[in-house]
Amino acid sequence: MITYLIGDATQPLYRPAIIAHICNSVGGWGRGFVMAVSKRWSSPERIYRMNFKQGLGTTLFAQVEPDLWVANMIAQFDIGLGKGCLIDWSALDKCLAQVREKALELKASVSLPRIAMGLGGCRHWSQVREPLEKGLRDVNVFVYDFLKKGETK
């Protein structure tokens, strides 16, 4: 089951937690949610840059606090706006299975932004929600929507 919250996915309310997000397989780190991650911790970017060539379907975990991990899920095959949905769905399924296994091992919840909807190029949340619900079954999942200054929901 997915719970939707307003807030910052880099500061999960429920811990222990894994912050999961999608990364690309071409080495690009510098736009989107990764900027919020890098603002708080350096290790997720460092681990990504050293290991992204492991390819699609790989999840790179970085422990950033005693009860908090970041999961860099390599499930996006390209970068660039206007190219349509750039998510490799079988890679995302593999990544979510790895996150689920780690969450069950740690007895952790999983917190995410609305993955794939920004730079991932997907247009409909239902495309992502269904794999999330299946891939992270038996895990408490929290999807965070971040409101910009002046926005209301």
C-alpha positions as a printed Julia matrix, in Angstrom:
153×3 Matrix{Float64}:
  0.0    0.0     0.0
  1.21   3.47   -0.87
  0.68   6.47    1.39
  0.94   9.91   -0.19
  2.43  12.76    1.83
  3.32  16.39    1.29
  6.93  17.04    2.17
 10.54  16.35    1.34
 11.37  12.77    0.37
 14.96  13.3     1.58
 13.59  13.68    5.12
 11.33  10.63    5.64
  8.93  10.8     8.56
  9.17   7.08    9.32
 12.48   5.37   10.03
 14.37   3.23    9.45
 13.89   4.14    5.82
 15.21   3.73    2.33
 14.93   6.72    0.0
 14.52   5.24   -3.46
 14.83   7.16   -6.71
 15.55   6.45  -10.35
 18.93   7.12  -11.94
 19.93   6.85  -15.58
 22.38   4.37  -17.05
 24.44   6.95  -18.96
 26.25   8.66  -16.06
 24.17  11.83  -15.83
 23.75  13.17  -12.28
 22.94  16.83  -11.96
 19.24  17.53  -12.48
 16.03  16.61  -10.7
 15.71  14.78   -7.39
 19.42  13.91   -7.27
 20.15  17.56   -6.55
 18.18  17.33   -3.29
 20.02  14.09   -2.45
 23.44  15.63   -3.17
 22.62  18.7    -1.11
 22.28  16.46    1.98
 24.85  13.67    1.38
 27.8   13.07   -0.93
 27.99   9.27   -0.86
 24.98   8.46   -3.1
 26.48  10.45   -6.0
 29.95   9.05   -5.41
 28.63   5.47   -5.39
 26.56   6.15   -8.51
 29.48   7.64  -10.46
 31.73   4.71   -9.54
 29.14   2.03  -10.4
 26.49   3.23  -12.9
 28.11   1.16  -15.67
 26.82  -1.96  -13.94
 23.78  -1.13  -16.01
 20.03  -1.15  -16.03
 18.4   -3.13  -13.26
 21.15  -2.39  -10.73
 20.38  -0.75   -7.39
 23.22   1.01   -5.6
 22.67   1.47   -1.86
 24.36   4.15    0.24
 23.9    4.31    3.99
 23.72   8.03    4.72
 22.62   8.04    8.38
 22.41   5.27   11.0
 18.78   4.5    10.08
 18.65   5.86    6.52
 19.77   4.54    3.13
 19.54   5.92   -0.39
 18.75   3.48   -3.19
 19.97   4.64   -6.6
 17.81   2.51   -8.92
 19.32   2.44  -12.4
 16.18   2.12  -14.48
 16.31   5.03  -16.96
 18.0    4.31  -20.3
 18.55   7.85  -21.56
 18.43  11.51  -20.57
 16.84  14.54  -22.15
 13.41  16.13  -22.09
 10.89  15.62  -24.86
 11.92  12.04  -25.67
  8.93  10.39  -24.04
  9.09   7.95  -21.15
 12.7    6.89  -20.61
 12.04   4.17  -18.03
 13.09   0.59  -18.71
 10.2   -1.19  -17.0
 11.95  -4.55  -16.58
 14.94  -2.75  -15.04
 12.59  -0.91  -12.68
 11.01  -4.22  -11.65
 14.47  -5.62  -10.86
 15.42  -2.52   -8.89
 12.19  -2.54   -6.9
 12.77  -6.21   -6.03
 16.22  -5.28   -4.68
 14.78  -2.37   -2.67
 12.02  -4.63   -1.3
 14.55  -7.25   -0.22
 16.69  -4.63    1.53
 13.65  -2.99    3.19
 12.43  -6.33    4.55
 15.96  -7.14    5.8
 16.23  -3.76    7.57
 12.56  -3.61    8.61
 12.53  -0.25    6.84
  9.92   1.79    5.04
 10.55   3.1     1.53
 10.19   6.81    0.73
 10.2    8.17   -2.79
  9.43  11.26   -4.8
  7.05  10.63   -7.71
  9.69   8.7    -9.61
  9.78   8.74  -13.41
  7.36  11.66  -13.68
  9.89  14.46  -14.11
 13.08  13.81  -16.03
 11.98  10.21  -16.58
  9.44  11.55  -19.04
  6.41   9.51  -17.97
  3.07  11.26  -18.24
  0.73   9.19  -16.08
  1.34   8.19  -12.47
 -0.62   4.97  -13.02
  2.28   3.75  -15.2
  4.54   3.93  -12.16
  2.09   3.22   -9.35
  1.3   -0.29  -10.52
  4.94  -1.51  -10.63
  5.54   0.2    -7.25
  2.62  -1.58   -5.6
  3.7   -4.94   -6.99
  7.45  -4.51   -6.51
  7.27  -3.16   -2.96
  4.46  -5.38   -1.65
  4.64  -6.05    2.1
  6.63  -2.81    2.59
  5.33   0.53    3.89
  5.75   2.93    0.97
  5.52   6.72    1.23
  5.4    8.87   -1.88
  6.23  12.51   -1.23
  4.95  15.45   -3.22
  7.09  18.52   -2.7
  5.26  21.83   -2.82
  7.19  24.79   -4.1
  6.97  28.08   -2.29
  3.57  29.65   -2.87
  1.88  26.42   -4.08
 -1.12  24.93   -2.36
 -2.54  21.46   -2.69
